[in-house]
Amino acid sequence: MEEKARTVYGIGNPLIDVIVNVSDNDLKTLGLYKGTMNLINLEKRLELSDFIKAKKEPTFSCGGSCPNTIITLSALGIRSTLAGKIGNDEYGNIYRERLTSLNVHDNLAVSDKNVTGSSIILITPDSERTMNTYLGANRDFCPDDVIESEVSGADFFHFTGYMWDTQNQMEAIRKTLAIAKRNNVMVSFDIADPFAVGRYHDAFLEIIKDSCDIVFANKEEARMLFDNYDPYECCKTMGKLCETAIVKNGKKGSFISYRRKVYEIPVQGPATPVDTTGAGDTYASGFLYGLCKGLDIERSGAIASCLAGQIIKKVGAQFTEQQIPDLIKMISVF
């Protein structure tokens, strides 16, 4: 009898990435500094949206940290669900349409109070990117938006530290963690943001200890969490709080503590990356892919490292449809 395919349920911040080519003068007119990453308010978001309408063919894609992980898992053939909140607007409709085309199961709620979160990326002729992010409806995700049957029916629940932006988001995650615990759903937490560690240090430690099976951190997040500059020691410490602790150490690879035994995973990929956007999200997708396929910790870590090494060879946080067959062939050797 064939084993039941494993599934992943994720809650994240769906951000529609809007990429448009502009001139240096356009940036000056908009009052933006080239190469910066800006958190913008609704007024600025609407101004940029109006500006884009006058431009040629903007490119739209599904963005957000957890969505990147879920989309990659789905592309690799793992049944994956994305929950979050979008607005009742054009950008929300585009996001949904793209999710469907990517074979991601849509569990998105709709806000009538706010617009869809977006990251408007303005690219000048020198290829420099100026990013403008408005979180929008993401911040409205609340416990009522969590569908218990979807959570309880999954094998893994994945979320990130970005879901700690508002009280209602926190409550939604805590509700989902309780559902996961009752139904023996494995919990995967990607800290994802060093600034979030600074704001929610004690809460994150509590969640890791009480609710998580798998935790991803990069070396900076781990340093802030445990006040230690040694990624190996941070991995050992975190491994005492949860079954599987992962600390990514950039060009030096990563460490994985599983049931208090630490494995060193070599880095894969180019010495000089083209774009590191989404590397951590892709690493998480690779590791969860391995677990979904029933592979051991070292092999899952090798797949994670392989996929992260491939994503930094290109611009953007997701693979193209054309790349997927070669990637599946590549990771099949692990």
C-alpha positions as CSV (number, residue, x, y, z in Angstrom):
1,M,0.0,0.0,0.0
2,E,1.4,3.4,-1.0
3,E,2.3,5.7,1.9
4,K,0.0,8.8,2.2
5,A,1.7,11.9,0.8
6,R,2.6,14.4,3.5
7,T,1.2,18.0,3.4
8,V,2.3,21.4,4.7
9,Y,0.0,24.2,6.0
10,G,1.6,27.6,6.2
11,I,0.4,30.9,7.7
12,G,2.2,34.0,6.4
13,N,2.0,37.5,5.0
14,P,1.0,37.4,1.4
15,L,2.6,40.3,-0.3
16,I,2.1,40.9,-4.0
17,D,5.5,41.8,-5.6
18,V,5.1,44.5,-8.2
19,I,8.2,45.0,-10.3
20,V,8.5,48.0,-12.6
21,N,11.3,49.7,-14.5
22,V,11.8,53.4,-13.8
23,S,14.3,56.1,-14.4
24,D,16.4,57.9,-11.8
25,N,14.2,61.0,-12.4
26,D,11.2,58.9,-11.5
27,L,12.7,58.1,-8.1
28,K,13.4,61.8,-7.5
29,T,9.8,62.7,-8.4
30,L,8.6,60.1,-6.0
31,G,10.9,61.3,-3.3
32,L,12.7,57.9,-2.9
33,Y,16.4,57.1,-2.4
34,K,17.8,54.5,-4.8
35,G,18.6,51.1,-3.3
36,T,16.6,51.5,-0.1
37,M,14.0,49.3,1.5
38,N,11.1,51.3,2.8
39,L,8.1,50.4,5.0
40,I,5.4,52.8,3.6
41,N,2.0,54.0,4.6
42,L,-1.2,53.7,2.7
43,E,-1.0,57.2,1.2
44,K,2.4,56.4,-0.3
45,R,1.2,52.9,-1.4
46,L,-1.7,54.5,-3.3
47,E,0.6,57.2,-4.9
48,L,3.0,54.4,-6.1
49,S,0.0,52.4,-7.4
50,D,-1.2,55.3,-9.5
51,F,2.3,55.9,-10.7
52,I,2.7,52.3,-11.9
53,K,-0.5,52.5,-13.9
54,A,1.2,54.9,-16.3
55,K,4.2,52.6,-16.7
56,K,4.6,49.8,-19.2
57,E,3.9,46.2,-18.2
58,P,4.7,45.8,-14.5
59,T,5.5,42.3,-13.4
60,F,3.4,40.7,-10.6
61,S,4.4,37.7,-8.5
62,C,3.4,36.2,-5.1
63,G,5.8,37.3,-2.3
64,G,6.3,37.0,1.4
65,S,8.6,34.8,3.5
66,C,6.3,32.0,4.3
67,P,4.6,32.2,0.9
68,N,8.0,31.7,-0.7
69,T,8.5,28.5,1.2
70,I,5.0,27.2,0.5
71,I,5.2,28.0,-3.2
72,T,8.6,26.2,-3.6
73,L,7.2,23.2,-1.8
74,S,4.2,23.1,-4.1
75,A,6.5,23.4,-7.1
76,L,8.4,20.4,-5.9
77,G,5.3,18.3,-5.7
78,I,4.3,18.6,-2.0
79,R,0.7,19.4,-1.4
80,S,0.9,22.8,0.3
81,T,-1.6,25.3,1.7
82,L,-1.2,29.0,2.3
83,A,-3.2,31.0,4.8
84,G,-3.0,34.7,5.3
85,K,-5.1,37.8,4.5
86,I,-5.5,39.9,1.4
87,G,-7.7,42.8,0.5
88,N,-10.8,42.8,-1.7
89,D,-9.0,44.5,-4.6
90,E,-7.1,44.0,-7.8
91,Y,-3.8,43.0,-6.2
92,G,-5.6,40.5,-4.0
93,N,-7.2,39.0,-7.1
94,I,-3.9,38.8,-8.9
95,Y,-2.3,37.1,-5.9
96,R,-5.1,34.5,-5.8
97,E,-4.8,33.8,-9.5
98,R,-1.1,33.3,-9.2
99,L,-1.4,30.9,-6.3
100,T,-3.9,28.8,-8.2
101,S,-1.5,28.7,-11.2
102,L,1.3,27.6,-8.9
103,N,-0.9,24.7,-7.5
104,V,-0.9,26.1,-4.0
105,H,-4.1,25.4,-2.0
106,D,-5.7,28.8,-1.2
107,N,-6.7,29.3,2.4
108,L,-6.5,33.1,2.2
109,A,-9.0,35.3,4.1
110,V,-10.2,38.6,2.7
111,S,-10.3,41.9,4.5
112,D,-12.8,44.6,3.7
113,K,-11.0,47.1,5.8
114,N,-7.5,47.2,4.2
115,V,-5.8,46.7,0.8
116,T,-3.6,43.7,-0.1
117,G,-0.1,43.9,1.2
118,S,2.5,44.7,-1.5
119,S,6.1,45.2,-2.2
120,I,6.5,47.7,-5.0
121,I,10.0,47.2,-6.5
122,L,11.3,50.0,-8.7
123,I,14.3,49.0,-10.9
124,T,16.5,51.7,-12.4
125,P,18.6,51.2,-15.5
126,D,21.7,50.3,-13.4
127,S,19.6,47.3,-12.0
128,E,19.4,48.8,-8.5
129,R,16.2,47.9,-6.7
130,T,14.3,50.3,-4.5
131,M,11.7,48.4,-2.5
132,N,8.5,49.9,-0.9
133,T,6.5,47.5,1.3
134,Y,3.0,48.1,2.7
135,L,1.8,45.3,4.9
136,G,-1.8,46.1,4.5
137,A,-4.4,43.4,5.1
138,N,-1.7,41.0,6.4
139,R,-1.9,42.8,9.7
140,D,-5.6,42.0,10.0
141,F,-5.2,38.2,10.1
142,C,-6.9,37.0,13.3
143,P,-8.0,33.7,15.0
144,D,-11.3,33.6,13.2
145,D,-9.4,33.3,9.9
146,V,-7.8,30.0,11.0
147,I,-9.7,27.0,9.6
148,E,-9.2,24.2,12.1
149,S,-9.9,21.3,9.7
150,E,-7.1,22.6,7.4
151,V,-4.6,22.7,10.2
152,S,-5.5,19.4,11.8
153,G,-5.4,17.6,8.4
154,A,-1.8,18.7,7.7
155,D,1.4,16.9,8.6
156,F,3.4,20.1,9.1
157,F,2.5,23.7,10.2
158,H,5.0,26.3,9.1
159,F,5.1,30.0,10.1
160,T,7.6,32.8,10.5
161,G,8.5,35.5,13.0
162,Y,6.9,38.1,10.7
163,M,3.5,36.9,12.1
164,W,4.3,38.7,15.4
165,D,3.5,42.2,14.0
166,T,0.1,42.6,15.6
167,Q,-1.7,41.2,18.6
168,N,-4.4,39.5,16.5
169,Q,-1.7,37.8,14.4
170,M,-0.1,36.5,17.5
171,E,-3.4,35.2,18.8
172,A,-4.1,33.5,15.4
173,I,-0.7,31.7,15.6
174,R,-1.2,30.6,19.2
175,K,-4.6,29.2,18.2
176,T,-3.0,27.3,15.3
177,L,-0.3,26.0,17.6
178,A,-2.9,24.6,20.0
179,I,-4.7,22.9,17.1
180,A,-1.4,21.5,15.8
181,K,-0.6,20.1,19.3
182,R,-4.0,18.4,19.7
183,N,-3.6,16.7,16.3
184,N,0.1,15.8,16.4
185,V,0.9,18.2,13.5
186,M,4.7,18.9,13.4
187,V,5.4,22.6,14.0
188,S,8.0,24.4,11.9
189,F,9.1,28.0,12.9
190,D,11.4,30.2,10.8
191,I,12.4,33.1,12.9
192,A,13.1,35.0,9.6
193,D,13.8,38.4,11.1
194,P,16.5,39.6,13.5
195,F,14.5,42.7,14.3
196,A,11.6,40.5,15.5
197,V,14.0,38.7,17.9
198,G,14.8,42.0,19.4
199,R,11.2,42.9,20.0
200,Y,9.9,39.5,21.0
201,H,12.9,37.7,22.5
202,D,11.2,36.1,25.5
203,A,8.1,35.2,23.6
204,F,10.1,33.4,20.8
205,L,12.0,31.4,23.4
206,E,8.8,30.4,25.0
207,I,7.2,29.3,21.7
208,I,10.3,27.4,20.7
209,K,10.4,25.5,24.0
210,D,6.7,24.8,24.3
211,S,5.3,24.5,20.8
212,C,8.0,23.9,18.1
213,D,9.4,20.7,16.6
214,I,11.6,22.4,14.0
215,V,13.2,25.9,14.2
216,F,15.2,27.8,11.6
217,A,17.4,30.7,12.4
218,N,20.3,32.4,10.7
219,K,23.4,33.2,12.6
220,E,22.4,36.8,13.4
221,E,18.9,35.7,14.7
222,A,20.6,32.9,16.8
223,R,23.1,35.4,18.2
224,M,20.4,37.7,19.3
225,L,18.3,34.9,20.7
226,F,21.1,33.3,22.8
227,D,23.6,36.2,23.2
228,N,26.4,34.1,21.6
229,Y,28.4,34.7,18.4
230,D,29.2,31.0,17.8
231,P,26.6,29.5,15.5
232,Y,27.5,26.0,16.5
233,E,27.0,26.7,20.2
234,C,23.7,28.5,19.4
235,C,22.5,25.4,17.5
236,K,23.4,23.2,20.5
237,T,21.6,25.5,22.9
238,M,18.5,25.8,20.7
239,G,18.6,22.0,20.3
240,K,17.9,21.7,24.0
241,L,14.6,23.5,23.5
242,C,13.2,21.7,20.5
243,E,13.7,18.4,18.6
244,T,15.3,19.9,15.5
245,A,17.2,23.2,15.6
246,I,18.8,24.7,12.5
247,V,21.3,27.6,12.4
248,K,22.3,28.8,9.0
249,N,25.9,30.1,8.9
250,G,26.0,31.9,5.5
251,K,28.9,30.8,3.2
252,K,30.1,28.4,5.9
253,G,27.0,26.1,5.6
254,S,24.6,25.3,8.4
255,F,24.3,23.3,11.7
256,I,21.4,21.0,12.5
257,S,20.8,19.7,16.0
258,Y,18.4,16.7,16.0
259,R,17.6,15.1,19.3
260,R,20.8,16.9,20.6
261,K,23.1,15.5,18.1
262,V,24.6,18.2,15.9
263,Y,25.2,17.7,12.2
264,E,27.3,20.1,10.0
265,I,25.8,20.6,6.6
266,P,28.2,21.9,3.9
267,V,27.3,25.0,1.8
268,Q,26.4,24.5,-1.8
269,G,26.2,27.1,-4.5
270,P,28.4,30.0,-5.8
271,A,30.9,31.8,-3.7
272,T,29.4,35.1,-4.9
273,P,25.6,35.1,-4.9
274,V,23.6,37.0,-7.6
275,D,20.8,37.7,-5.1
276,T,20.3,36.3,-1.6
277,T,16.6,37.3,-1.5
278,G,14.6,34.3,-0.3
279,A,17.6,32.1,0.4
280,G,16.4,31.3,3.9
281,D,12.8,30.7,2.7
282,T,14.2,28.2,0.1
283,Y,16.4,26.5,2.7
284,A,13.3,25.9,4.8
285,S,11.4,24.5,1.8
286,G,14.2,22.1,1.0
287,F,14.4,20.8,4.5
288,L,10.6,20.3,4.8
289,Y,10.6,18.7,1.4
290,G,13.1,16.1,2.7
291,L,11.0,15.4,5.8
292,C,7.9,15.1,3.7
293,K,9.7,12.5,1.6
294,G,10.7,10.5,4.7
295,L,14.4,11.3,4.4
296,D,16.7,11.6,7.4
297,I,18.0,14.8,8.9
298,E,21.3,14.9,7.0
299,R,19.8,14.2,3.6
300,S,17.0,16.8,4.3
301,G,19.7,19.3,5.3
302,A,21.7,18.6,2.1
303,I,18.6,19.2,0.0
304,A,18.0,22.5,1.8
305,S,21.6,23.6,1.2
306,C,21.4,22.6,-2.5
307,L,18.2,24.5,-3.1
308,A,19.4,27.6,-1.2
309,G,22.6,27.4,-3.3
310,Q,20.5,27.4,-6.5
311,I,18.2,30.2,-5.6
312,I,21.1,32.7,-5.0
313,K,22.2,32.1,-8.6
314,K,19.3,34.1,-9.9
315,V,17.3,37.3,-9.1
316,G,14.2,36.7,-7.1
317,A,13.0,34.4,-4.3
318,Q,11.3,31.7,-6.4
319,F,12.3,29.3,-9.1
320,T,10.7,29.4,-12.5
321,E,8.5,26.6,-13.8
322,Q,11.2,25.7,-16.3
323,Q,13.8,25.2,-13.6
324,I,11.8,22.8,-11.5
325,P,12.4,19.5,-13.4
326,D,16.1,20.0,-13.3
327,L,15.9,20.8,-9.6
328,I,13.9,17.7,-8.8
329,K,16.4,15.7,-10.7
330,M,19.3,17.4,-8.8
331,I,17.9,16.7,-5.3
332,S,16.9,13.1,-6.2
333,V,20.5,12.0,-5.6
334,F,20.3,12.9,-1.9
